[in-house]
């Protein structure tokens, strides 16, 4: 079982999502917590040293994994522009 550790930016972006989309994010987070290795569920972004879980065509969750403390550090959530800062 993994522990979720959202940062301030993630929380702010999460609150700005619609309630339907928040439910989708919640189900993905539950999937990440239950997985044996959350790194296998996302695509590794080498330039940022994070993983990206694609929610749909344009939205994603950005996270990193700390195996020592058994935590998933949630960094950002939202559209491509919101999470990467560019189109």
DSSP file (Angstrom, degrees, kcal/mol; ACC not computed):
  #  RESIDUE AA STRUCTURE BP1 BP2  ACC     N-H-->O    O-->H-N    N-H-->O    O-->H-N    TCO  KAPPA ALPHA  PHI   PSI    X-CA   Y-CA   Z-CA
    1    1 A X              0   0    0      0, 0.0     2,-0.3     0, 0.0    33,-0.2   0.000 360.0 360.0 360.0 133.6    0.0    0.0    0.0
    2    2 A X        -     0   0    0     31,-1.5     2,-0.5    33,-0.1    69,-0.2  -0.675 360.0-130.5-102.3 155.9    1.3    3.4   -1.0
    3    3 A X  E     -a   71   0A   0     67,-2.0    69,-3.1    -2,-0.3     2,-0.4  -0.911  19.6-134.5-106.8 131.4    0.9    6.8    0.8
    4    4 A X  E     -a   72   0A   0     -2,-0.5     2,-0.4    67,-0.2    69,-0.2  -0.700  20.1-176.3 -86.5 134.6   -0.3    9.8   -1.3
    5    5 A X  E     -a   73   0A   0     67,-2.8    69,-1.0    -2,-0.4     2,-0.2  -0.753   8.0-169.8-131.1  85.6    1.6   13.0   -0.7
    6    6 A X  E     -a   74   0A   0     -2,-0.4    69,-0.2    67,-0.2     2,-0.1  -0.503  12.8-139.9 -76.1 142.9    0.1   15.9   -2.8
    7    7 A X     >  -     0   0    0     67,-2.1     4,-2.1    -2,-0.2     5,-0.2  -0.433  31.8 -96.4 -91.6 176.4    1.9   19.2   -3.0
    8    8 A X  H  > S+     0   0    0      1,-0.2     4,-2.4     2,-0.2     5,-0.2   0.868 123.1  53.4 -62.0 -39.0    0.2   22.6   -2.9
    9    9 A X  H  > S+     0   0    0      2,-0.2     4,-2.4     1,-0.2    -1,-0.2   0.912 108.9  49.4 -64.2 -42.7    0.1   22.9   -6.7
   10   10 A X  H  > S+     0   0    0     64,-0.3     4,-2.9    65,-0.3    -2,-0.2   0.933 111.1  49.4 -61.2 -46.7   -1.6   19.6   -7.1
   11   11 A X  H  X S+     0   0    0     -4,-2.1     4,-2.2     1,-0.2    -2,-0.2   0.913 111.8  48.5 -60.9 -43.6   -4.2   20.5   -4.5
   12   12 A X  H  X S+     0   0    0     -4,-2.4     4,-1.0     1,-0.2    -1,-0.2   0.919 114.6  44.7 -63.3 -44.6   -4.9   23.8   -6.1
   13   13 A X  H  < S+     0   0    0     -4,-2.4     4,-0.4     1,-0.2     3,-0.3   0.885 111.5  53.8 -68.0 -38.2   -5.3   22.2   -9.6
   14   14 A X  H >< S+     0   0    0     -4,-2.9     3,-1.3     1,-0.2    -2,-0.2   0.911 106.0  52.6 -61.9 -43.5   -7.4   19.4   -8.2
   15   15 A X  H 3< S+     0   0    0     -4,-2.2    -1,-0.2     1,-0.3    -2,-0.2   0.774 104.4  57.0 -64.8 -26.0   -9.9   21.8   -6.6
   16   16 A X  T 3< S+     0   0    0     -4,-1.0    -1,-0.3    -3,-0.3    -2,-0.2   0.560  88.9  97.4 -83.3  -7.3  -10.3   23.7   -9.9
   17   17 A X  S <  S-     0   0    0     -3,-1.3    -3,-0.0    -4,-0.4     2,-0.0  -0.398  85.8 -97.8 -77.7 157.4  -11.4   20.5  -11.7
   18   18 A X     >  -     0   0    0      1,-0.1     4,-2.4    -2,-0.1     5,-0.2  -0.333  34.5-111.7 -68.1 158.7  -15.1   19.7  -12.3
   19   19 A X  H  > S+     0   0    0      1,-0.2     4,-1.7     2,-0.2     5,-0.1   0.863 118.2  53.1 -63.8 -35.3  -16.6   17.2   -9.8
   20   20 A X  H  > S+     0   0    0      1,-0.2     4,-1.5     2,-0.2    -1,-0.2   0.912 111.3  45.6 -64.1 -41.7  -17.0   14.5  -12.5
   21   21 A X  H  > S+     0   0    0      1,-0.2     4,-2.3     2,-0.2    -2,-0.2   0.839 107.5  57.9 -72.6 -32.1  -13.3   14.9  -13.4
   22   22 A X  H  X S+     0   0    0     -4,-2.4     4,-2.7     1,-0.2    -1,-0.2   0.887 104.5  52.6 -61.5 -38.2  -12.3   14.8   -9.7
   23   23 A X  H  X S+     0   0    0     -4,-1.7     4,-2.0     2,-0.2    -1,-0.2   0.894 108.3  50.3 -63.9 -39.9  -14.1   11.4   -9.4
   24   24 A X  H  X S+     0   0    0     -4,-1.5     4,-1.8     2,-0.2    -2,-0.2   0.923 111.8  47.6 -62.9 -44.6  -12.0   10.2  -12.4
   25   25 A X  H  X S+     0   0    0     -4,-2.3     4,-2.7     1,-0.2    -2,-0.2   0.911 109.4  54.3 -62.7 -42.9   -8.8   11.4  -10.7
   26   26 A X  H  X S+     0   0    0     -4,-2.7     4,-2.1     1,-0.2    -1,-0.2   0.893 107.5  49.7 -59.2 -41.1   -9.9    9.8   -7.4
   27   27 A X  H  X S+     0   0    0     -4,-2.0     4,-1.7     2,-0.2    -1,-0.2   0.883 111.6  48.6 -67.7 -36.6  -10.3    6.4   -9.1
   28   28 A X  H  X S+     0   0    0     -4,-1.8     4,-2.3     2,-0.2    -2,-0.2   0.904 109.9  51.8 -67.7 -41.0   -6.9    6.7  -10.7
   29   29 A X  H  X S+     0   0    0     -4,-2.7     4,-2.4     1,-0.2    -2,-0.2   0.888 108.3  51.6 -62.8 -38.4   -5.3    7.6   -7.4
   30   30 A X  H  X S+     0   0    0     -4,-2.1     4,-1.8     1,-0.2    -1,-0.2   0.885 109.2  51.2 -63.9 -38.2   -6.9    4.6   -5.7
   31   31 A X  H  X S+     0   0    0     -4,-1.7     4,-1.2     2,-0.2    -2,-0.2   0.902 110.2  48.9 -64.4 -41.6   -5.4    2.4   -8.5
   32   32 A X  H  < S+     0   0    0     -4,-2.3     3,-0.3     1,-0.2    -2,-0.2   0.910 109.8  51.4 -64.0 -42.9   -2.0    3.9   -7.9
   33   33 A X  H  < S+     0   0    0     -4,-2.4   -31,-1.5     1,-0.2    -1,-0.2   0.874 113.4  44.6 -63.0 -38.2   -2.2    3.3   -4.1
   34   34 A X  H  < S+     0   0    0     -4,-1.8    -1,-0.2   -33,-0.2    -2,-0.2   0.662  92.3 102.5 -82.1 -17.2   -3.2   -0.3   -4.6
   35   35 A X  S  < S-     0   0    0     -4,-1.2     3,-0.3    -3,-0.3   -33,-0.1  -0.285  70.3-136.3 -70.5 152.6   -0.6   -1.1   -7.3
   36   36 A X  S    S+     0   0    0      1,-0.3     2,-0.3     2,-0.1    -1,-0.1   0.884  99.3  16.5 -71.8 -38.9    2.6   -3.0   -6.5
   37   37 A X    >   -     0   0    0      1,-0.1     3,-1.8     2,-0.0     4,-0.3  -0.836  65.3-169.7-138.3  97.8    4.7   -0.7   -8.6
   38   38 A X  G >> S+     0   0    0     -2,-0.3     3,-0.9    -3,-0.3     4,-0.6   0.670  82.2  72.8 -63.8 -16.0    3.1    2.7   -9.5
   39   39 A X  G 34 S+     0   0    0      1,-0.2     3,-0.5     2,-0.2    -1,-0.3   0.782  89.6  60.3 -68.9 -24.0    5.9    3.5  -11.9
   40   40 A X  G <4 S+     0   0    0     -3,-1.8    -1,-0.2     1,-0.2    -2,-0.2   0.672  98.1  58.4 -76.3 -16.2    4.6    0.9  -14.3
   41   41 A X  T <4 S+     0   0    0     -3,-0.9     2,-0.2    -4,-0.3    -1,-0.2   0.684 105.8  51.4 -86.8 -18.7    1.2    2.7  -14.6
   42   42 A X  S  < S-     0   0    0     -4,-0.6     2,-0.5    -3,-0.5    11,-0.2  -0.716  84.8-109.0-116.4 166.5    2.7    6.0  -15.9
   43   43 A X  E     -B   52   0A   0      9,-2.6     9,-2.3    -2,-0.2     2,-0.4  -0.814  36.9-121.3 -92.7 131.7    5.1    7.1  -18.6
   44   44 A X  E     -B   51   0A   0     -2,-0.5     2,-0.8     7,-0.2     7,-0.2  -0.591  17.1-155.6 -76.7 128.6    8.5    8.2  -17.4
   45   45 A X  E >>> -B   50   0A   0      5,-3.3     4,-1.7    -2,-0.4     5,-1.3  -0.874   7.5-168.5-104.6  98.7    9.3   11.8  -18.4
   46   46 A X  T 345S+     0   0    0     -2,-0.8    -1,-0.2     1,-0.3     5,-0.0   0.842  80.8  56.0 -61.3 -38.9   13.1   11.8  -18.3
   47   47 A X  T 345S+     0   0    0      1,-0.2    -1,-0.3     2,-0.1    -2,-0.0   0.824 120.7  30.4 -66.1 -29.8   13.6   15.6  -18.6
   48   48 A X  T <45S-     0   0    0     -3,-0.8    -1,-0.2     2,-0.2    -2,-0.2   0.551 100.4-131.3-102.3 -11.7   11.4   16.2  -15.5
   49   49 A X  T  <5S+     0   0    0     -4,-1.7     2,-0.3     1,-0.2    -3,-0.2   0.895  70.1 108.4  57.9  43.9   12.2   13.0  -13.7
   50   50 A X  E   < -B   45   0A   0     -5,-1.3    -5,-3.3    14,-0.1     2,-0.4  -0.839  67.7-114.1-136.4 173.1    8.5   12.3  -13.1
   51   51 A X  E     -BC  44  63A   0     12,-3.6    12,-2.6    -2,-0.3     2,-0.5  -0.889  20.4-151.8-112.0 146.4    5.8    9.9  -14.2
   52   52 A X  E     -BC  43  62A   0     -9,-2.3    -9,-2.6    -2,-0.4     2,-0.6  -0.973   2.0-161.2-122.0 120.2    2.7   10.9  -16.2
   53   53 A X  E     - C   0  61A   0      8,-2.8     8,-2.3    -2,-0.5     2,-0.6  -0.896  20.2-137.9 -97.9 117.5   -0.5    9.0  -16.0
   54   54 A X  E     - C   0  60A   0     -2,-0.6     6,-0.3     6,-0.2     3,-0.1  -0.666  21.0-177.2 -81.5 116.5   -2.7    9.9  -19.0
   55   55 A X        -     0   0    0      4,-2.2     2,-0.2    -2,-0.6     5,-0.2   0.882  69.1 -33.2 -78.3 -41.4   -6.3   10.3  -17.8
   56   56 A X  S    S-     0   0    0      3,-1.5    -1,-0.2     0, 0.0     0, 0.0  -0.794  92.4 -53.4-156.6-160.9   -7.6   10.9  -21.4
   57   57 A X  S    S+     0   0    0     -2,-0.2     3,-0.0     1,-0.2    -3,-0.0   0.841 132.8  14.4 -59.0 -35.8   -6.3   12.5  -24.6
   58   58 A X  S    S+     0   0    0     21,-0.0    22,-1.2    22,-0.0     2,-0.4   0.488 112.1  75.6-122.1  -3.1   -5.4   15.8  -23.0
   59   59 A X  E     + D   0  79A   0     20,-0.2    -4,-2.2    21,-0.1    -3,-1.5  -0.875  50.2 164.0-118.4 146.8   -5.4   15.4  -19.2
   60   60 A X  E     -CD  54  78A   0     18,-2.7    18,-1.9    -2,-0.4     2,-0.5  -0.969  33.2-125.2-152.5 164.3   -2.8   13.8  -17.0
   61   61 A X  E     -CD  53  77A   0     -8,-2.3    -8,-2.8    -2,-0.3     2,-0.5  -0.970  22.7-153.0-113.3 130.0   -1.5   13.3  -13.4
   62   62 A X  E     +CD  52  76A   0     14,-3.0    13,-2.9    -2,-0.5    14,-1.4  -0.905  29.2 152.8-104.7 128.4    2.2   14.0  -12.8
   63   63 A X  E     -CD  51  74A   0    -12,-2.6   -12,-3.6    -2,-0.5     2,-0.3  -0.970  31.4-147.3-149.2 161.9    3.8   12.2   -9.9
   64   64 A X  E     - D   0  73A   0      9,-2.1     9,-2.6    -2,-0.3     2,-0.5  -0.908  19.8-131.1-128.0 161.5    7.0   10.8   -8.6
   65   65 A X  E     - D   0  72A   0     -2,-0.3     2,-0.7     7,-0.2     7,-0.2  -0.948   8.8-162.7-121.5 130.5    7.6    7.7   -6.4
   66   66 A X  E  >> - D   0  71A   0      5,-3.0     5,-1.9    -2,-0.5     4,-0.8  -0.902   7.0-177.2-110.3 101.2    9.7    7.5   -3.3
   67   67 A X  T  45S+     0   0    0     -2,-0.7    -1,-0.1     3,-0.2     5,-0.0   0.780  79.1  59.6 -71.4 -26.6   10.4    3.8   -2.7
   68   68 A X  T  45S+     0   0    0      1,-0.2    -1,-0.2     3,-0.1    -2,-0.0   0.936 119.0  27.4 -66.7 -46.6   12.3    4.4    0.6
   69   69 A X  T  45S-     0   0    0      2,-0.1    -1,-0.2   -66,-0.0    -2,-0.2   0.402 105.3-124.3 -96.8   1.7    9.2    6.1    2.3
   70   70 A X  T  <5 +     0   0    0     -4,-0.8   -67,-2.0     1,-0.2     2,-0.3   0.886  63.7 138.4  57.8  42.8    6.6    4.2    0.2
   71   71 A X  E   < -aD   3  66A   0     -5,-1.9    -5,-3.0   -69,-0.2     2,-0.6  -0.890  51.6-144.8-121.5 151.0    5.0    7.4   -1.0
   72   72 A X  E     -aD   4  65A   0    -69,-3.1   -67,-2.8    -2,-0.3     2,-0.8  -0.965  20.8-149.0-108.7 114.1    3.6    8.7   -4.3
   73   73 A X  E     -aD   5  64A   0     -9,-2.6    -9,-2.1    -2,-0.6     2,-0.5  -0.763   8.8-149.3 -89.4 110.0    4.3   12.4   -4.5
   74   74 A X  E     +aD   6  63A   0    -69,-1.0   -67,-2.1    -2,-0.8   -64,-0.3  -0.687  23.4 170.1 -83.2 122.2    1.5   14.0   -6.5
   75   75 A X  E     -     0   0A   0    -13,-2.9     2,-0.3    -2,-0.5   -65,-0.3   0.888  54.6 -10.8-100.7 -52.0    2.9   17.0   -8.4
   76   76 A X  E     - D   0  62A   0    -14,-1.4   -14,-3.0   -67,-0.1    -1,-0.3  -0.977  48.1-165.9-150.4 159.1    0.3   18.3  -10.9
   77   77 A X  E     + D   0  61A   0     -2,-0.3     2,-0.3   -16,-0.2   -16,-0.2  -0.986  46.0  53.7-148.1 140.0   -3.1   17.4  -12.4
   78   78 A X  E    S- D   0  60A   0    -18,-1.9   -18,-2.7    -2,-0.3   -23,-0.2  -0.956  83.3  -8.4 140.7-157.1   -4.9   18.8  -15.5
   79   79 A X  E  > S- D   0  59A   0     -2,-0.3     4,-2.3   -20,-0.2     5,-0.3  -0.169  70.8 -99.6 -72.0 168.0   -4.4   19.6  -19.1
   80   80 A X  H  > S+     0   0    0    -22,-1.2     4,-2.4     1,-0.2     6,-0.5   0.899 124.9  49.3 -54.5 -44.3   -1.1   19.3  -20.9
   81   81 A X  H  > S+     0   0    0      1,-0.2     4,-1.7     2,-0.2    -1,-0.2   0.880 110.8  50.5 -66.0 -37.8   -0.6   23.1  -20.6
   82   82 A X  H  4 S+     0   0    0      1,-0.2    -2,-0.2     2,-0.2    -1,-0.2   0.885 117.6  37.3 -68.0 -38.8   -1.4   23.1  -16.9
   83   83 A X  H  < S+     0   0    0     -4,-2.3    -2,-0.2     1,-0.1    -1,-0.2   0.829 130.8  27.0 -86.6 -31.7    1.0   20.3  -16.0
   84   84 A X  H  < S-     0   0    0     -4,-2.4    -3,-0.2    -5,-0.3    -2,-0.2   0.611  97.6-125.7-105.1 -14.9    3.9   21.1  -18.3
   85   85 A X  S  < S+     0   0    0     -4,-1.7     2,-0.3    -5,-0.4    -4,-0.2   0.628  81.9  68.8  80.1  12.8    3.4   24.9  -18.7
   86   86 A X              0   0    0     -6,-0.5    -2,-0.3     1,-0.0    -1,-0.2  -0.974 360.0 360.0-154.9 164.4    3.3   24.7  -22.5
   87   87 A X              0   0    0     -2,-0.3    -6,-0.1    -3,-0.1    -7,-0.1   0.464 360.0 360.0 -79.1 360.0    1.2   23.4  -25.4
